[in-house]
């Protein structure tokens, strides 16, 4: 356990940031699952709406530094490809 005041503060700050990052990642994962579920069901309209929401969530996570820009681009690209594959 840390004894120095600044080290104790760092522990608290890191816990707070980790909780925030975890919440943001969870929202992104949930939105991705919604897109994948709509794609699996073959519902193009719902998939496109879910894709729009998921893209927004991913972009927000990237702007807050939770995801690297290449990671977010890859996620959006894969989701778009899946939605476009619906006949």
Backbone as a chain_set.jsonl record, in Angstrom:
{"seq": "XXXXXXXXXXXXXXXXXXXXXXXXXXXXXXXXXXXXXXXXXXXXXXXXXXXXXXXXXXXXXXXXXXXXXXXXXXXXXXXXXXXXXXX", "coords": {"N": [[0.851, -1.189, 0.0], [0.462, 2.241, -0.74], [2.313, 4.912, 0.77], [2.929, 7.536, 0.406], [1.455, 10.695, -0.13], [0.877, 11.691, -2.751], [1.072, 9.384, -4.232], [-1.039, 7.9, -3.208], [-3.131, 9.467, -4.12], [-2.815, 9.147, -6.884], [-3.536, 6.461, -7.146], [-6.286, 6.589, -6.525], [-7.189, 8.301, -8.583], [-6.533, 6.798, -10.828], [-8.226, 4.593, -10.471], [-10.706, 5.824, -10.799], [-10.523, 6.722, -13.467], [-10.217, 4.256, -14.754], [-12.687, 3.059, -14.237], [-14.361, 4.777, -15.669], [-13.41, 4.412, -18.288], [-14.019, 1.709, -18.592], [-16.81, 1.753, -18.523], [-17.357, 3.227, -20.832], [-16.248, 1.544, -22.807], [-17.934, -0.615, -22.487], [-20.395, 0.436, -23.346], [-19.807, 0.803, -26.036], [-19.35, -1.842, -26.865], [-21.906, -2.932, -26.444], [-23.414, -1.474, -28.301], [-22.246, -2.403, -30.647], [-22.97, -5.09, -30.543], [-25.717, -4.824, -30.92], [-25.829, -3.988, -33.584], [-24.74, -6.254, -34.847], [-26.682, -8.142, -34.144], [-28.907, -7.198, -35.545], [-27.96, -7.49, -38.133], [-27.677, -10.257, -38.243], [-30.34, -10.966, -38.061], [-31.178, -10.052, -40.439], [-32.353, -7.621, -40.916], [-32.277, -4.837, -42.573], [-32.892, -2.071, -42.305], [-33.027, -1.676, -39.511], [-30.439, -2.438, -38.912], [-28.931, -0.456, -40.169], [-29.716, 1.792, -38.722], [-28.8, 1.059, -36.196], [-26.109, 0.903, -36.787], [-25.457, 3.582, -37.244], [-25.81, 4.633, -34.66], [-23.9, 3.098, -33.296], [-21.529, 3.874, -34.557], [-21.403, 6.507, -33.738], [-21.064, 6.154, -30.948], [-18.582, 4.842, -30.935], [-16.945, 6.814, -32.048], [-17.14, 8.777, -30.074], [-15.877, 7.458, -27.959], [-13.326, 7.291, -28.998], [-12.602, 9.988, -29.186], [-12.376, 10.575, -26.532], [-10.175, 9.224, -25.844], [-10.233, 6.545, -25.221], [-10.173, 4.544, -27.117], [-7.785, 3.852, -29.681], [-7.29, 5.678, -32.701], [-7.016, 4.117, -35.038], [-8.053, 1.687, -34.207], [-10.731, 2.33, -33.756], [-11.459, 3.016, -36.351], [-11.171, 0.559, -37.621], [-13.147, -0.955, -36.318], [-15.514, 0.415, -37.079], [-15.349, 0.098, -39.831], [-15.58, -2.702, -40.141], [-18.148, -3.105, -39.116], [-19.665, -1.59, -40.932], [-19.176, -2.985, -43.27], [-20.415, -5.406, -42.643], [-23.108, -4.588, -42.426], [-23.567, -3.674, -45.024], [-23.441, -6.044, -46.349], [-25.88, -7.23, -46.156], [-28.533, -8.496, -48.002]], "CA": [[0.0, 0.0, 0.0], [1.236, 3.47, -0.856], [2.381, 5.765, 1.954], [3.091, 8.917, -0.014], [0.161, 11.296, -0.444], [0.676, 11.773, -4.195], [0.867, 8.015, -4.72], [-2.409, 7.549, -2.829], [-4.015, 10.187, -5.04], [-2.712, 8.494, -8.197], [-4.337, 5.235, -7.075], [-7.694, 6.975, -6.611], [-7.451, 8.854, -9.912], [-6.481, 5.685, -11.786], [-9.454, 3.805, -10.307], [-11.79, 6.603, -11.394], [-10.365, 6.69, -14.925], [-10.45, 2.887, -15.205], [-14.133, 2.841, -14.196], [-14.929, 5.55, -16.776], [-13.045, 3.727, -19.528], [-14.757, 0.453, -18.646], [-18.195, 2.092, -18.858], [-17.392, 3.644, -22.243], [-16.018, 0.336, -23.61], [-19.141, -1.435, -22.379], [-21.399, 1.035, -24.223], [-19.4, 0.525, -27.415], [-19.586, -3.273, -27.116], [-23.346, -3.131, -26.517], [-23.89, -0.943, -29.575], [-21.763, -3.316, -31.69], [-23.816, -6.288, -30.469], [-27.011, -4.489, -31.518], [-25.642, -4.009, -35.04], [-24.561, -7.653, -35.246], [-27.968, -8.834, -34.001], [-29.749, -6.761, -36.654], [-27.402, -8.112, -39.34], [-28.019, -11.682, -38.178], [-31.774, -11.072, -38.319], [-31.402, -9.662, -41.83], [-33.158, -6.4, -40.941], [-31.354, -3.807, -43.07], [-33.225, -0.753, -41.747], [-32.598, -1.665, -38.11], [-28.978, -2.534, -38.907], [-28.386, 0.853, -40.519], [-29.948, 2.682, -37.578], [-27.88, 0.632, -35.138], [-24.758, 1.265, -37.244], [-25.302, 5.019, -37.009], [-25.629, 4.803, -33.218], [-22.631, 2.475, -32.913], [-20.456, 4.731, -35.06], [-21.369, 7.661, -32.84], [-20.468, 5.709, -29.68], [-17.171, 4.551, -31.167], [-16.267, 8.095, -32.236], [-17.057, 9.419, -28.762], [-14.848, 6.75, -27.201], [-12.034, 7.662, -29.579], [-12.305, 11.371, -28.838], [-12.034, 10.602, -25.111], [-8.908, 8.531, -25.649], [-10.426, 5.166, -24.786], [-9.71, 3.732, -28.245], [-6.888, 4.452, -30.661], [-8.058, 6.022, -33.901], [-7.02, 2.987, -35.975], [-8.962, 0.691, -33.648], [-12.1, 2.762, -34.014], [-11.676, 2.921, -37.794], [-11.33, -0.857, -37.927], [-14.46, -1.382, -35.823], [-16.539, 1.017, -37.925], [-15.239, -0.53, -41.148], [-16.131, -4.059, -40.073], [-19.599, -3.005, -38.945], [-20.225, -1.122, -42.199], [-19.091, -4.103, -44.214], [-21.452, -6.371, -42.273], [-24.421, -4.018, -42.768], [-23.671, -3.635, -46.483], [-23.553, -7.401, -46.886], [-27.287, -7.67, -46.115], [-29.116, -8.399, -49.351]], "C": [[0.883, 1.234, 0.0], [1.184, 4.267, 0.444], [2.429, 7.242, 1.587], [1.748, 9.457, -0.511], [-0.116, 11.318, -1.95], [0.424, 10.392, -4.798], [-0.548, 7.541, -4.393], [-3.407, 8.207, -3.779], [-3.99, 9.532, -6.418], [-3.555, 7.227, -8.232], [-5.819, 5.563, -7.238], [-8.058, 7.471, -8.006], [-7.475, 7.735, -10.95], [-7.721, 4.81, -11.692], [-10.634, 4.509, -10.969], [-11.734, 6.531, -12.922], [-10.647, 5.297, -15.474], [-11.945, 2.587, -15.249], [-14.814, 3.553, -15.364], [-14.648, 4.848, -18.101], [-13.825, 2.433, -19.697], [-16.206, 0.704, -19.058], [-18.314, 2.455, -20.334], [-17.213, 2.431, -23.145], [-17.253, -0.549, -23.618], [-20.239, -0.894, -23.297], [-21.088, 0.742, -25.687], [-19.716, -0.927, -27.764], [-21.073, -3.562, -27.274], [-23.893, -2.644, -27.86], [-23.447, -1.826, -30.742], [-22.614, -4.586, -31.71], [-25.181, -6.037, -31.103], [-26.929, -4.507, -33.046], [-25.554, -5.455, -35.519], [-25.861, -8.442, -35.154], [-28.897, -8.472, -35.162], [-29.273, -7.38, -37.972], [-27.785, -9.585, -39.391], [-29.495, -11.903, -38.483], [-32.109, -10.702, -39.759], [-32.242, -8.408, -41.983], [-32.267, -5.214, -41.304], [-31.622, -2.441, -42.445], [-32.752, -0.636, -40.301], [-31.079, -1.69, -38.018], [-28.35, -1.18, -39.221], [-28.566, 1.853, -39.385], [-28.98, 2.353, -36.447], [-26.437, 0.986, -35.501], [-24.479, 2.738, -36.981], [-25.033, 5.291, -35.525], [-24.279, 4.255, -32.767], [-21.448, 3.324, -33.357], [-20.285, 5.949, -34.165], [-20.692, 7.297, -31.518], [-18.959, 5.47, -29.833], [-16.379, 5.849, -31.325], [-16.117, 8.85, -30.916], [-15.951, 8.784, -27.927], [-13.456, 7.119, -27.695], [-11.642, 9.076, -29.17], [-11.915, 11.505, -27.365], [-10.768, 9.815, -24.797], [-9.034, 7.102, -25.176], [-9.932, 4.203, -25.856], [-8.735, 4.532, -29.095], [-7.691, 4.682, -31.942], [-8.108, 4.879, -34.909], [-7.974, 1.888, -35.507], [-10.405, 1.061, -33.96], [-12.424, 2.671, -35.506], [-11.926, 1.481, -38.205], [-12.716, -1.349, -37.501], [-15.582, -0.865, -36.717], [-16.544, 0.352, -39.296], [-15.871, -1.915, -41.156], [-17.643, -4.038, -39.93], [-20.264, -2.578, -40.255], [-20.251, -2.222, -43.227], [-20.182, -5.127, -43.921], [-22.835, -5.875, -42.669], [-24.608, -4.015, -44.283], [-23.816, -5.01, -47.099], [-24.988, -7.944, -46.857], [-27.912, -7.457, -47.496], [-30.403, -7.616, -49.38]], "O": [[1.923, 1.269, 0.658], [0.162, 4.3, 1.13], [2.016, 8.096, 2.371], [1.008, 8.771, -1.216], [-1.225, 10.999, -2.377], [-0.34, 10.251, -5.752], [-1.182, 6.862, -5.201], [-4.393, 7.594, -4.188], [-5.035, 9.38, -7.05], [-4.215, 6.947, -9.233], [-6.526, 4.899, -7.995], [-9.103, 7.111, -8.548], [-8.325, 7.72, -11.84], [-8.22, 4.333, -12.71], [-11.462, 3.871, -11.62], [-12.748, 6.312, -13.585], [-11.247, 5.161, -16.541], [-12.423, 1.94, -16.18], [-15.73, 3.008, -15.979], [-15.541, 4.707, -18.937], [-14.246, 2.093, -20.803], [-16.765, -0.05, -19.855], [-19.259, 2.042, -21.006], [-17.928, 2.285, -24.136], [-17.581, -1.162, -24.634], [-20.937, -1.668, -23.953], [-21.988, 0.468, -26.48], [-20.279, -1.211, -28.821], [-21.464, -4.346, -28.139], [-24.724, -3.307, -28.48], [-24.183, -1.984, -31.716], [-22.939, -5.099, -32.782], [-25.742, -6.924, -31.747], [-27.844, -4.983, -33.718], [-26.217, -5.835, -36.484], [-26.12, -9.313, -35.985], [-29.591, -9.336, -35.7], [-30.085, -7.749, -38.82], [-28.169, -10.102, -40.44], [-29.863, -12.909, -39.091], [-33.2, -11.005, -40.243], [-32.787, -8.152, -43.057], [-31.584, -4.656, -40.444], [-30.683, -1.728, -42.092], [-32.154, 0.367, -39.911], [-30.495, -1.041, -37.15], [-27.352, -0.799, -38.61], [-27.68, 2.665, -39.117], [-28.412, 3.247, -35.819], [-25.639, 1.327, -34.628], [-23.386, 3.099, -36.543], [-24.149, 6.074, -35.176], [-23.595, 4.872, -31.951], [-20.476, 3.477, -32.617], [-19.165, 6.368, -33.872], [-19.845, 8.043, -31.026], [-18.168, 5.85, -28.97], [-15.273, 5.972, -30.8], [-15.092, 9.486, -30.67], [-15.182, 9.483, -27.268], [-12.521, 7.246, -26.904], [-10.482, 9.333, -28.846], [-11.206, 12.439, -26.992], [-10.336, 9.743, -23.647], [-8.042, 6.499, -24.767], [-9.342, 3.169, -25.544], [-8.855, 5.752, -29.21], [-8.651, 3.965, -32.223], [-9.129, 4.684, -35.569], [-8.625, 1.236, -36.324], [-11.2, 0.218, -34.374], [-13.533, 2.292, -35.881], [-12.79, 1.208, -39.037], [-13.375, -2.077, -38.243], [-16.493, -1.613, -37.073], [-17.604, 0.074, -39.857], [-16.613, -2.257, -42.076], [-18.343, -4.847, -40.539], [-21.294, -3.128, -40.644], [-21.223, -2.378, -43.966], [-20.803, -5.657, -44.843], [-23.647, -6.641, -43.187], [-25.696, -4.322, -44.771], [-24.262, -5.139, -48.24], [-25.279, -8.981, -47.453], [-27.824, -6.373, -48.072], [-31.002, -7.453, -50.443]]}, "num_chains": 1, "name": "protein.A"}
